[in-house]
Amino acid sequence: MSLRTATCHLLAASWPLPASATLGSWVRTKRIEREVRARLPMAARKCVVVEAGHVVMQMQESERDQFKEASAKIDQVLERVEALPVLPREAEDILSISSRERQKWLKDGRLKSIGTRTVKMRGRTRKVTFHVFDPREIEDVLDRDLPTLWREEDALAVAENRRRGAGKAARTRSSGSAQVVPGGTKWAQDEPGNSLKGWDAFDKDGLLRDP
């Protein structure tokens, strides 16, 4: 923390917010700002903002005691901010992925959840449960550019499924057409009691016998 007294009788302090905490995400940065404010007395919350990679607080010089108390709270929050679980929207922003991709990759195990969180929506009676992620795991996925690899794997899987589907459809059509003679005439042996006209005479003449 850096502390200074501003010219207009203001106390000001700033704390660097490392990239390992925000993971380059504006969504996560704003969430960290809310987390910091939530730990402060109501009167001090409006005095804190996150800007340019820093948590910044300003108060009147007459509020020096409140300023010191709030500074100690901010120190405590920032000590563990890098371990703050990653929320779904943050994961999507950090990895530049869609909600559909996040859900698919979570379901098939490529994205690993560290548990769930249940919250009550503001102004609503119902609660919402969602998965959260380890920030170091998300950072590793980002560094290795795994979303690009996973999209390629998914595209190959879709193409293979389409190929198999087309092959199955072709075999079904082939199996169906093998039982019908063009023109709609069925083979005589497929119809019990039916015989070819003149077959007996043809057989009697010995045309099918060995020479």
VENHUHU-V375731 format. One record per pair of residues at least 4 apart in sequence whose ideal C-beta (glycine too) atoms are under 7 Angstrom apart, sorted by the first residue. I is the first residue (numbers start at 1). J is the second residue. D is the distance in whole Angstrom. If there is no record, write none. Layout:
# VENHUHU-V375731
{{I:J:D} {I:J:D}}
This chain:
# VENHUHU-V375731
{{1:13:5} {1:15:5} {1:71:6} {1:75:7} {2:13:6} {2:14:5} {3:13:5} {4:12:5} {5:11:6} {5:61:7} {6:10:4} {6:12:5} {6:58:7} {9:60:6} {9:61:5} {10:58:5} {10:59:7} {10:60:6} {10:61:7} {11:58:7} {11:59:5} {11:61:6} {11:64:6} {11:67:5} {12:57:7} {12:58:5} {13:57:5} {13:71:6} {14:54:5} {14:55:7} {14:56:5} {15:54:6} {15:55:4} {15:74:6} {15:78:6} {16:53:7} {16:54:6} {17:21:6} {17:22:6} {17:32:7} {17:50:6} {17:53:5} {17:54:6} {17:55:6} {18:82:7} {19:24:6} {20:82:5} {21:32:7} {21:81:5} {21:82:5} {22:28:5} {22:29:5} {22:32:7} {23:28:6} {23:94:5} {23:135:7} {23:138:7} {23:139:6} {23:142:7} {24:94:7} {25:29:6} {25:90:6} {25:93:4} {25:94:5} {26:30:6} {26:93:7} {27:31:7} {27:89:5} {27:90:5} {27:93:4} {28:32:6} {28:90:4} {28:93:7} {28:94:7} {29:33:7} {29:50:6} {30:34:7} {31:35:6} {31:87:7} {31:90:6} {32:36:6} {32:50:6} {32:81:6} {33:37:6} {33:49:7} {33:50:4} {34:38:6} {35:77:6} {35:84:7} {36:48:6} {36:55:6} {36:74:6} {36:77:5} {37:45:4} {37:48:6} {39:73:5} {39:77:5} {40:44:4} {40:45:5} {40:48:7} {40:70:5} {40:73:6} {41:66:7} {43:66:7} {44:48:7} {44:66:6} {44:70:4} {47:57:5} {47:58:6} {47:59:5} {48:55:7} {48:57:5} {49:56:6} {50:55:5} {51:56:6} {55:74:6} {55:78:7} {57:70:6} {57:74:7} {59:63:4} {59:66:6} {59:67:5} {63:67:6} {64:68:7} {65:69:7} {66:70:6} {67:71:6} {68:72:7} {69:73:7} {70:74:6} {71:75:6} {72:76:7} {73:77:7} {74:78:6} {75:79:7} {77:81:6} {82:135:7} {83:135:7} {84:135:7} {85:114:7} {85:132:4} {85:133:7} {86:90:5} {86:91:5} {86:132:6} {86:133:4} {86:135:5} {86:138:5} {87:132:6} {88:92:7} {88:102:6} {88:130:5} {88:131:7} {89:93:6} {90:94:6} {91:95:6} {91:102:6} {91:133:5} {91:138:6} {92:97:5} {92:98:7} {92:99:6} {92:102:6} {94:138:6} {94:142:6} {95:138:7} {95:141:6} {95:142:6} {95:147:5} {96:147:7} {97:101:4} {97:102:6} {97:147:5} {99:103:6} {100:104:6} {101:105:6} {102:106:6} {102:111:7} {103:107:6} {104:108:6} {105:110:4} {105:111:4} {105:150:6} {106:111:5} {106:113:6} {106:131:6} {110:150:6} {111:133:7} {112:137:6} {113:131:4} {113:132:7} {113:133:6} {114:132:6} {114:133:6} {114:134:5} {115:132:6} {116:129:5} {116:130:6} {116:131:6} {116:132:7} {117:130:6} {117:132:5} {118:127:5} {118:128:7} {118:129:4} {119:127:7} {119:128:6} {120:127:5} {121:126:7} {121:128:6} {133:137:6} {133:138:5} {134:138:7} {135:139:6} {136:140:6} {137:141:7} {138:142:6} {139:143:6} {140:144:6} {141:146:5} {145:149:7} {146:150:6} {147:151:6} {148:152:7} {149:153:6} {150:154:6} {151:155:6} {152:156:7} {153:157:6} {154:158:6} {155:159:6} {156:160:6} {157:161:6} {158:162:6} {159:163:6} {160:164:6} {161:165:6} {162:166:6} {163:167:6} {164:168:6} {165:169:6} {166:170:6} {167:171:6} {168:172:6} {169:173:6} {170:174:6} {171:175:6} {172:176:6} {173:177:6} {174:178:6} {180:184:7} {180:186:7} {181:185:5} {181:186:7} {181:187:7} {186:190:5} {186:191:6} {188:194:5} {188:195:6} {188:196:6} {195:199:6} {198:202:6} {199:203:6} {200:204:6} {201:205:7} {202:207:6} {203:208:6}}
